[in-house]
């Protein structure tokens, strides 16, 4: 889902985007999550970060 969001926001092909797995040792605790909530909250963060990329 998140790779697709980055691809659509930046215009980059999905093959150019690498999705790293989660690492709970370096990620802050965000409390409990569920599928739809996680997609909404993290998805918006991903979309906003992708929108800030300077893709030439």
N, C-alpha and C positions, 0 to 999 in steps of 0.2 A: 504494500500500500504506500509506504513512505517513498520508495524509489519512484513509483509512478507520480507521486505528488511533486517530487523534485524535478522529474523529467518534464512534466507539464508546466511547471512554474518557470523553469529556466530555458526550456526548449532543447535541452540536451537529450540525446538518445539514452534509453535505459541501459544500454551496453556500456556507456561511459560513466555510469554511477555505481560506486561500490558501497554496499551496505555492510557495515561492521556489526557484528553481534553485540548484544548487550554485555556490559561488564559491571556487575553490581559493586565491585571494589572501588570503582572510580565515579560511579553515578550517585548523586545525592538521593536520599530516601524521599520518595514522593507520596508515600502513603499507599493505601490499597488502590488497586485499579481493577477495572473490568474492561472487556474488549471494546465496547462502544465508547466508553469514557476515554480510554487510552488513545483510541483513534482520533477522537476530537481534540484532546489536549495536546498530545504529542504531534499530531498531524498539523495543527495550526502553528506550532513552534517550528516544525520542519518547513512548512510553506513560507513562513516569515523569514527564516534564515535563507532559504533558496532565493527569495525575492531580493535579498540583499547582495547576492553573488554578482560579481561583475563578469558576466559571460561574454567573451569577445567573439 
